[in-house]
Amino acid sequence: MSDEIREETVTEQMVETQVANTKKTDKEQKKKERRKFWLGFCFGVIGVLIATVLFTMGSYLYYKNKAEYKEEVKVDTQNTNDSVVNSTTTSKIKMIERLIKKNYYKDVDEETLADGIYRGMLDSLGDPYSEYYSAEDLKEVRESNEGIYYGIGAYVSLDTDLKLAVISGIISGTPAEEAGLQEGDLIYKVDGQDVTGMTTSEVVTLIRGEEFTTVDLTLIRDGETVEYTVERRKVESPTVHYEMLENNIGYIQITEFDDVTTDQFTEAMAVLKGQGMQALILDLRSNGGGNLSTCIDIANQLLPKGIVVYTEDKYGNREEYTCDGKRKFDKPMVVLVNGYSASASEILTGAIKDYGIGTIMGTTTYGKGIVQQIMSLKDGTAVKMTISKYYTPKGNYIHDIGIEPDIEVEFDADAYKKDKTDNQLNAAKEQIKKMMKD
């Protein structure tokens, strides 16, 4: 074979080999490409799945956190809205203060304006028994609870219908008695200032003052206006008066439930028992109330074992006040009450009536079935606030209703003015004599 033929043959073989190799390479390349495609496809699917999961989890966490954030904002916003002390009211108060200082015809100090803000918050409750006490007010309240103060010697209650303070009792031997003030006098003005709508404490604060100074009172009596100038003196208020009446009938009058009352009542009971007391007339007429703790202490000397009274606040929390019954009074008893017998005196009256250990005589009581608490503030001031309702042992709520007597006896004011005849007390004596015979 010639070289040309051999070269051509070799070339053809090389071409065939190259073609075969090319085909083989193409197959391998396609195989690799298919493998890459499927691997890519699988990784892509996996990636999509992972991305979907991550996206879903991320979205869930995002919206969960977002919802919690809104809740926090809502709570914070709600707390802000629940408080009247915010930027709007603060700004308005400042504006009113500037207007007063610029335009009011008298100078007003900042302390007076501040007190007005605090009093206004309590006044907004529309509750005549909730009020703000300045440091001076609080001092007078504490002195009064101790049974000693500088004033005229009259007990003051509130006529809620007329929105006027009323003289509910006169202490014997005091300037009020000497001046001729009478129980039932409505207090219209104090030193020329109209006191309509004021709380009892506010009126009392105006009446009291330094010893040997005077106060001008404008009163409404039997529909007519009368005026008195009364001297202020130191008044030591004996909250308990007692004596032994005929037929060994003990008589105890409680005018207020103050800090000193428990000891005075305990002494009265001890003396009368020592004198052979066989029955008791408990006089709570015109007793406007006082300390709940004092009332419970006295109830412990009269009632059987059990509940004296229980209270409920706006959350439904119940608190019970009980007595142990170790000193239960087991002799005939009559309790005298009238329209000025209120609060703590109604608690004691209601318990005696519910347990059936005494006969209630007189007229329907005032009807104050709510409890106040004095809450001291750090700066020496305080607020007195109605915090709960109270119920008698049988669950009676007497607010704005009062306690009806078992035997109704209207007070004869004309007979009392004429010769000091107390027809209600006389009726109680006759009733208890009947009870002693039974």
C-alpha positions in Angstrom: 0.0 0.0 0.0 1.3 3.4 -0.9 1.9 6.1 1.6 -0.9 8.2 0.2 -3.3 5.4 0.6 -2.1 4.6 4.1 -2.3 8.3 5.1 -5.9 8.5 3.8 -6.8 5.3 5.6 -5.2 6.6 8.8 -7.1 9.9 8.4 -10.3 8.1 7.9 -9.7 6.0 11.0 -8.9 9.1 13.0 -12.0 10.8 11.7 -14.0 7.7 12.6 -12.4 7.6 16.0 -12.9 11.3 16.6 -16.5 10.9 15.5 -16.9 7.9 17.9 -15.2 9.9 20.7 -17.3 12.9 19.9 -20.5 10.8 20.1 -19.3 9.3 23.3 -18.4 12.7 24.7 -21.8 14.1 23.6 -23.6 11.2 25.4 -21.5 11.8 28.5 -22.1 15.5 28.3 -25.8 15.0 28.0 -25.8 12.6 30.8 -23.9 15.1 33.0 -26.3 17.8 31.9 -29.2 15.7 32.8 -27.7 14.9 36.1 -27.0 18.6 36.8 -30.6 19.4 35.7 -32.1 16.9 38.1 -29.7 17.8 40.9 -30.5 21.5 40.3 -34.2 20.7 40.1 -34.1 18.8 43.4 -32.0 21.5 45.1 -34.4 24.0 43.7 -37.4 22.2 45.1 -35.7 21.8 48.4 -34.7 25.4 48.4 -38.3 26.5 47.7 -39.6 24.2 50.5 -37.0 25.7 52.9 -37.8 29.2 51.8 -41.5 28.5 52.1 -41.0 27.2 55.6 -38.7 30.0 56.6 -41.1 32.5 55.1 -44.1 31.0 56.9 -42.3 30.8 60.2 -41.0 34.3 59.8 -44.4 35.6 58.9 -45.9 33.9 61.9 -43.3 35.3 64.3 -43.6 38.7 62.7 -47.4 38.9 63.0 -47.3 37.3 66.5 -44.8 39.9 67.7 -46.7 42.6 66.0 -49.9 41.5 67.7 -48.2 41.4 71.1 -46.8 44.9 70.4 -50.3 46.2 69.6 -51.6 44.7 72.8 -48.9 46.4 74.8 -49.7 49.7 73.1 -53.4 49.2 73.7 -52.8 48.5 77.4 -50.5 51.5 77.6 -53.0 53.7 75.8 -55.8 52.4 77.9 -53.8 53.2 81.1 -53.2 56.7 79.8 -56.9 57.1 78.9 -57.9 55.8 82.3 -56.0 58.6 84.0 -57.4 62.2 84.0 -53.8 63.4 84.7 -52.6 63.6 81.1 -51.2 66.2 78.8 -54.6 67.5 77.8 -55.9 68.1 81.4 -52.5 69.3 82.6 -52.4 71.9 79.8 -56.0 73.0 80.6 -55.3 73.3 84.3 -52.3 75.5 83.6 -54.5 77.6 81.2 -57.2 78.1 83.9 -54.5 78.9 86.5 -53.1 81.7 84.2 -56.6 83.1 83.6 -57.3 83.2 87.3 -54.0 84.9 88.1 -54.4 87.4 85.3 -58.1 88.2 85.6 -59.5 87.2 89.0 -60.2 90.3 91.1 -58.4 89.0 94.1 -55.0 87.4 94.7 -55.1 83.7 95.1 -52.1 81.7 96.4 -51.0 78.5 94.7 -51.8 76.3 97.7 -55.4 77.4 97.6 -55.6 76.6 93.9 -54.0 73.2 94.4 -56.4 72.4 97.3 -59.2 73.3 94.9 -58.0 70.8 92.3 -57.9 68.0 94.9 -61.2 68.9 96.4 -62.7 69.1 92.9 -61.7 65.5 92.1 -63.5 64.2 95.2 -66.5 66.5 94.6 -66.9 65.1 91.1 -67.9 61.7 92.6 -71.2 63.3 93.7 -70.8 61.6 97.1 -71.3 63.9 100.1 -69.2 61.6 102.2 -66.1 61.6 100.1 -63.8 64.6 100.5 -60.3 66.0 100.6 -58.7 66.9 103.9 -56.0 69.5 104.1 -53.4 69.1 106.9 -55.4 71.4 109.0 -58.7 69.6 108.2 -57.1 66.3 109.2 -55.9 67.7 112.4 -59.4 68.9 113.4 -60.9 65.5 112.5 -58.4 63.7 114.7 -59.0 66.2 117.6 -62.7 65.7 117.2 -62.3 61.9 117.3 -60.5 62.4 120.6 -63.5 64.2 122.0 -61.8 67.6 122.4 -62.1 70.6 120.0 -62.7 74.3 119.9 -66.1 75.1 118.7 -69.7 75.9 119.8 -70.8 72.5 121.2 -73.3 71.4 118.6 -73.5 68.2 116.6 -73.8 68.7 112.8 -75.3 66.3 110.3 -76.4 66.7 106.7 -79.9 67.0 105.3 -79.3 65.4 101.9 -82.7 66.5 100.5 -82.1 70.2 101.2 -78.3 70.0 100.8 -77.9 71.8 104.0 -76.1 71.0 107.2 -78.4 70.7 110.2 -77.8 70.8 114.0 -78.6 67.3 115.1 -77.8 67.8 118.8 -76.7 70.2 121.5 -74.1 69.4 124.1 -75.1 70.5 127.6 -73.3 73.4 129.1 -71.8 74.7 125.8 -72.0 78.0 123.9 -74.6 76.4 121.5 -77.0 75.7 124.4 -76.3 79.1 126.0 -77.0 80.9 122.7 -80.4 79.1 122.2 -79.5 76.9 119.2 -82.0 74.1 118.7 -81.9 70.6 117.3 -83.2 70.7 113.8 -81.9 74.2 112.9 -80.7 74.2 109.3 -77.4 76.0 108.8 -77.8 78.4 105.9 -74.8 80.7 106.3 -71.6 80.8 108.4 -70.1 84.3 108.9 -72.2 85.4 105.9 -71.0 82.6 103.6 -73.7 80.4 102.0 -72.9 76.8 102.9 -75.6 75.2 100.7 -74.1 72.1 99.1 -71.1 72.0 101.4 -70.1 68.7 103.1 -70.5 68.4 106.9 -66.8 68.6 107.4 -66.5 71.8 105.4 -69.3 73.4 107.4 -67.8 72.3 110.7 -64.5 73.7 109.7 -66.0 77.1 109.2 -67.9 77.0 112.5 -64.8 76.0 114.5 -62.0 78.4 115.2 -59.8 79.9 117.9 -61.0 79.9 121.5 -63.0 83.0 122.6 -63.6 84.2 119.0 -67.2 84.3 117.7 -69.0 82.9 114.7 -72.2 84.3 113.1 -74.7 81.7 112.1 -77.7 82.2 109.8 -80.2 79.4 110.5 -83.5 78.3 109.1 -86.0 77.4 111.9 -89.6 76.5 111.1 -89.3 78.1 107.7 -88.0 81.4 109.0 -84.4 82.8 109.1 -82.9 83.5 112.5 -79.4 84.7 113.3 -77.1 84.0 116.2 -73.6 85.1 117.2 -72.0 82.2 119.2 -68.7 82.2 121.1 -66.2 79.5 120.4 -64.8 77.7 123.4 -62.9 74.5 124.2 -65.5 71.7 124.1 -64.9 68.4 125.8 -67.5 66.2 124.3 -68.6 63.4 126.6 -69.9 60.9 124.1 -71.6 58.7 126.7 -74.1 59.8 129.4 -75.6 57.4 131.8 -77.8 57.2 134.8 -80.0 54.8 136.7 -83.7 55.4 136.3 -86.5 54.2 138.4 -87.1 50.4 138.7 -83.4 49.7 138.1 -83.7 50.7 134.5 -80.3 51.7 133.2 -80.0 54.6 130.7 -77.1 55.1 128.4 -76.9 57.7 125.7 -74.2 57.6 123.0 -73.9 60.8 121.0 -70.9 59.7 118.8 -68.7 56.7 118.2 -65.3 58.3 118.9 -62.0 57.0 120.1 -62.9 57.8 123.7 -66.4 56.2 123.4 -65.5 52.6 124.1 -63.9 53.3 127.5 -66.8 55.6 128.4 -69.4 53.0 127.5 -67.5 50.2 129.3 -67.4 52.3 132.4 -71.1 53.1 132.1 -72.1 49.5 131.8 -69.9 48.5 134.8 -71.3 51.2 137.0 -74.9 50.4 136.1 -74.4 46.7 136.5 -72.8 47.4 139.9 -76.0 49.3 140.8 -78.2 46.4 140.0 -79.4 47.2 136.5 -82.3 45.0 135.4 -83.0 46.6 132.0 -81.4 49.0 129.6 -82.6 52.0 127.5 -79.9 52.7 124.9 -80.4 56.1 123.4 -78.9 56.6 119.9 -81.0 59.5 118.9 -79.2 62.1 116.8 -76.0 59.9 116.9 -74.5 60.7 113.5 -72.0 57.8 113.6 -68.3 57.7 113.9 -65.6 55.0 114.1 -66.6 51.6 112.9 -64.1 50.0 115.2 -65.7 51.7 118.2 -69.1 50.5 117.1 -67.9 46.9 116.9 -66.2 47.2 120.4 -69.5 48.4 121.9 -71.5 45.7 120.0 -69.2 43.1 121.7 -70.7 44.2 125.0 -74.2 43.6 123.9 -74.7 41.1 121.1 -74.6 37.3 121.0 -71.9 35.5 119.1 -72.0 36.1 115.4 -71.8 38.8 112.7 -72.3 42.4 113.7 -72.1 43.8 110.2 -70.4 42.9 106.9 -69.2 45.0 104.1 -68.8 44.5 100.3 -66.7 46.7 98.0 -67.2 47.2 94.3 -65.2 44.0 93.5 -67.5 41.9 95.6 -64.9 41.4 98.3 -66.7 40.7 101.6 -65.4 41.6 105.1 -67.1 40.4 108.2 -67.0 42.0 111.6 -68.0 39.6 114.4 -68.3 39.5 118.2 -67.6 36.5 120.5 -70.8 36.7 122.5 -69.0 36.4 125.9 -70.6 39.6 127.2 -74.1 39.3 125.7 -76.7 41.5 127.3 -79.5 39.2 128.4 -81.9 41.6 130.0 -84.8 43.7 128.5 -83.5 46.4 126.2 -85.0 49.3 124.3 -83.1 51.3 121.6 -84.2 54.9 120.9 -83.5 56.2 117.4 -84.6 59.1 115.2 -84.0 60.6 111.7 -80.5 61.7 112.7 -79.4 58.3 113.9 -76.9 57.4 111.1 -74.0 55.2 110.0 -72.4 53.5 113.0 -75.5 54.0 115.2 -77.5 52.2 112.5 -75.0 49.4 112.4 -75.5 48.8 116.1 -79.3 49.3 115.8 -79.6 46.9 112.8 -77.6 44.2 114.6 -79.7 44.5 117.8 -82.9 44.3 115.7 -81.8 41.3 113.6 -80.8 39.3 116.7 -84.1 40.2 118.4 -82.4 41.2 121.7 -84.0 44.6 121.9 -87.0 46.7 120.9 -86.4 49.6 118.5 -88.5 52.7 119.3 -88.7 56.3 117.9 -88.7 57.2 114.2 -87.0 55.7 111.1 -83.2 56.3 111.1 -81.2 58.4 108.6 -80.3 55.6 106.1 -76.5 55.7 105.6 -75.5 52.2 104.6 -72.0 53.0 103.3 -68.6 53.0 104.8 -65.8 55.6 104.5 -62.1 55.3 105.1 -59.6 58.1 105.7 -56.5 57.5 103.6 -53.5 59.6 104.6 -51.1 61.0 102.0 -47.4 61.5 102.3 -47.7 65.3 102.6 -49.8 65.2 105.7 -53.1 65.6 103.8 -55.7 62.9 103.3 -58.8 61.8 101.4 -61.9 60.4 103.0 -63.6 58.1 100.5 -66.6 55.8 100.5 -65.2 52.4 99.9 -68.0 49.9 100.5 -71.6 49.1 101.4 -72.5 47.5 104.6 -75.2 45.0 105.5 -76.9 44.0 108.7 -76.4 40.4 110.0 -79.5 39.3 108.0 -78.3 41.0 104.8 -80.4 44.2 104.9 -79.0 47.1 103.0 -80.4 50.3 104.6 -78.8 53.0 102.5 -81.4 55.8 101.7 -83.9 53.6 103.5 -83.1 53.6 107.1 -84.2 51.2 109.9 -87.9 51.3 110.8 -88.6 51.1 114.5 -90.6 48.3 116.0 -92.7 50.9 117.8 -93.0 54.3 116.2 -93.1 57.3 118.5 -92.9 60.8 117.0 -91.0 63.4 119.0 -93.1 66.1 120.6 -90.9 69.1 120.1 -93.4 71.6 121.6 -93.6 69.6 124.9 -89.8 69.5 125.1 -89.5 73.3 124.4 -92.1 73.9 127.1 -90.8 72.0 130.0 -88.1 69.5 128.7 -90.6 66.7 128.5 -89.1 63.9 126.4 -92.1 61.9 125.2 -90.0 59.3 123.4 -87.9 58.5 126.5 -91.1 58.3 128.6 -92.6 55.9 126.0 -89.4 53.8 126.2 -89.7 53.6 130.0 -93.3 52.3 129.8 -92.3 49.8 127.1 -89.4 48.4 129.1 -91.5 48.1 132.2 -93.9 45.8 130.2 -90.9 43.8 129.0 -89.6 43.4 132.5 -92.9 41.9 133.6 -93.1 39.4 130.8 
